[in-house]
Amino acid sequence: SALLAAETHGSATQLADIDPLTGLHNRRRLTADLEASAGRPLVAIMIDIDHFKTFNDTNGHAAGDEALRRVSAILADNVRPGDVAYRYGGEEFCVLLADTLIDEAATVAERVRAAVEAVDIPGGENQPAGRVTISVGVADSLAGTHDGVIEVADAALYQAKHGGRNRVISSSP
């Protein structure tokens, strides 16, 4: 019974770290992973689905959930082994890339952005761009703390949104 209790506890802990809609790690796990990687160079990629409120308002929340699942799958399929993808909240996602230069991370981010744009997601034809797109911010922690890297990547993400959306912007603290 001790083994069963340990397995049950392990399964419950793992489930607490997974977003049930997308199957990606959640923000709780992101926080733990940031703490665990203290002292190592790290790059964060922040991703937001463009005009997602419009998508939900036009197509309904069930279609929005499907769009989130599809973007999550594309994200998971287009990051490198060892990179970790998270659902940050709502229509925002994050990827952590350990021991990676910001230029390499920007290449990964662009691959993800292009992959999302290339896929026909039902309801995407009603979006302002005629398809589902994402905006992406990339930042490294070489000059700052890991807590700050998320904020800087998020600021770069908003530069991408204000710059016309469907683009990648890189920034360093």
N, C-alpha and C positions, 0 to 999 in steps of 0.2 A: 504494500500500500504506500510505502514511502516513495518508491519509484513512480507510481502513478501520480502521487501528489506533486512530485518534482516536475513531471512531464506536464501536468495540468497547469502548474504555476508558470512554467516556461512558455506554454502555448498562450496563456492569458497575457503574459508580458509582451510577447511578440504581437499579438492581436492589438494590444493597446498602442503599438507603434505604427500600425498600418491604417491608412485611410480606407474605409470600407467601400467607397464608391470607385476609387481609381486603382486600388491595390498598391499605390506608392507609399513610401514612408510618410509619416505625418510631421507636423511642426514640433511635436513633443520629441520625436526621434532626432529631428534636425538640431534642436537645442542640445540634446545629449551628445550628438556627434561633433558639434562645434566645441563643446567642453573637452571631449576626448582627444581632439586634434590640436589642442593648445600647444603652441611652440613650433608647429610645422607650417610651412608655406601652404596657403590654401587660396583657391579661387571660388567665388560664388557666382552662379548665373541665376538671375531672377527673370521669370517669364510670366507674362500676362496675356490672356486671350483678348484680342482686340474687339471692342464693341460687344462684350459678352452680355451686358444688360439688354442691348438691342436684340441679340440672338435669342435670349430667353423670352423677351416680350413678344417677339415675332413668332417664334416656333414652339414656345411652351417649355416648361421646366424638364419634362421627360426628355425632350430633344437636347436641352442644355446638359443634362446628365450624360447623355450619350456622347455629346461633343467633348465633355470633360474626360470620359473614358478613352475616347479615341486619341485626344491630344496626349493623355498620359501614356498610352501605348506607344505612340510615335516617339515621345520623349525617352521612354525606357529603351526603345529599339535603336536610338540614335546617339546615346551617350556611350562612352568607352567603358570597357570592363574596369571596375574599380571606382568609377564615378557613381555617386549616389543621388537619385532623384527623389524629391519630396513634393507632396502637395502642401503648399504653404498656407493656403486658405482660399475659399471661393474659387476664382478662376486663376489664381496665382500659383506658380510652381517654383521650385528652387532646385539647383543641382550643385553639389559640392565636388570639387576636383582637387584632390590632395597632390602636393608636390608637382604642380603644373604651372607653367608660365601663362600669363594673361593672353598672349597671342595664340597659344594652343587652345585655351578655353574659348576664345572668340571664334576659332575655327569650329569647335564643337557646337557652339551656340548657333552659328550660321547654318550648320548642317541640320540642326533641329528646326530652325526657322523655315528653311527651304522645304524640309520634309512635311511640315504642317501645311504650308501653302500648297504643296503639290497634291495633297490628299483631298478627295471630294468627301466632305462631311455633310450628311443630310441636313438641309437648312442653311448651309453655307452660302448658297446662291442668293439668299436674302440679305447677306451682309453688305456693308458699304463697299468692300473690295470685291464682292461677288463670290467670296469664299472665306473660310475661317483662316485668320492669320494671327500671328503672335508678335508682340514686341518683347525685346530682350535686353537686359542690362547685365554687364559683366564687370566684376571687380576682384582685385587680389588683396591679400592680407599682408603683403610683404612690408608695407609701411604703417600698418595699423593692427588693431586687435581683431580677433575673429568676430566679436560682436559687431564691430564697425563695418566689417566687410559686407554684411547683409544690407546695412543702411546705404552704403556706397553703391552696391549693385542695384538696390531699389531706386536710388536717385538716377542712376544711368538708365534704368528701365523707363522712368518717367521722362527722361530726355528723349528716348526712342519714341515714346507715345506722342510727346509734344512736337517731335520732328517729323511726324507724318505716319507713324505706326509701321508695322511689318518690317522692322529693322533691328539690328544689333548695335548697341553702343557700349564701348568699353571705357572703364575709368579706373584710376588708382586712387587710394586715399591720399 
